[in-house]
């Protein structure tokens, strides 16, 4: 078994051990087993770093063998720099989410941890799969544990939220399957070979009309997952009703599958369609930035506020990706990681106070900093990270996205920039409302500061926020070769029209090559 398969299937092995070898009554053993498996999986994933060659193009750590030869299906795993950082983000947030559930989950504990570990395997498989059939299997498998996590351990409207999440994502997946079959059959018509292998499918130039319809099929699936406006309506319900760990995984990892899908599949496979529909992608991204921020300002529920902030922040990621130049693409990819860290931490922060007081209504809190000093300090750092304060991770990503946007059309940057101001408004308002003033909690419940376990769920994320904000080069260097390949392929396949779309990008790209 290769290293990637070990990382992907270790959580599955842990789920099987908990299911068949640990009795339901041994709650402590179940919790320890799940936490140990998640921690070991994260530590093993770190072994990818020393063996990864950032200067090499293409996919690394490849594992390949025939799976269903009659259909041209292979078991094919491999990663590039984009996949690598998303895998590390997944294993880190997976461990933190499971650790945060120690006292939060008291019913059906065995099933809860089994579903959490199964979800981990599904998410890792999405970022590793290089065969479209295998990718689709992991994409669909991931839905099942998240459906049960929301539907069983969620809030009062959990069944509505779970069904809505499942149906939205499944509807998009069916359309993506049609797009996959289209490129699959076209490759056979052009070469005589049936294959779902991404590296082979990328070697074909697809007709412009086919690119257009396939891009739309993939777009709907990925846009629902991001989620882009107006496909976002499932997200607030899912976030609000999901347990804390489910919200962390949903915001930190699952939403990245949509942006990852655009970068991995839509841009390199359908460059001409990308250019033709660029106006639509940019328009929806900017609307998402402003709409998400304005709606977040009006929320009375902590979780809903953070959920709508995700719509705004992911709009920034999409805008960076569709600048189609190096600086914007790298900014969009880095902002994906930043969002996973900052918003994942915000959902942990909401969950920690909800576990104490059992309400998320902002108006019922004030003055928490008087009795929760550690909590207030970590909350402040994550708040500043989310609004993009210099020296923290959010600033670097947003700056690069705005720079890349300005190179294409200054109006893109001008329309997107107010989203940063609105983001600062609703986050600072939230912090001021619940942290300052006279101490007040729902029903005057006495609250205690974070214990060591709770603090340790947030401290690693805070450290990474400072690291990326102060010294982002190690993270950006993993994007150099993948982004270079995307830009070069895009320009080669889309021809002069693509060059006209980013007329001023090349000089900046050359200057930023040594970053």
Helices and strands as residue ranges (DSSP letters): H 3-21, H 27-45, H 47-51, E 60-68, G 69-71, E 73-79, H 81-100, H 109-128, H 132-153, H 158-191, H 198-201, H 208-226, H 233-241, H 244-249, I 250-254, H 255-261, I 262-266, H 267-269, H 271-276, H 278-297, H 302-321, H 326-357, G 362-364, G 368-370, H 373-387, H 393-408, H 410-435, G 442-444, H 452-470, H 473-476, G 477-479, H 480-494, H 496-501, H 505-512
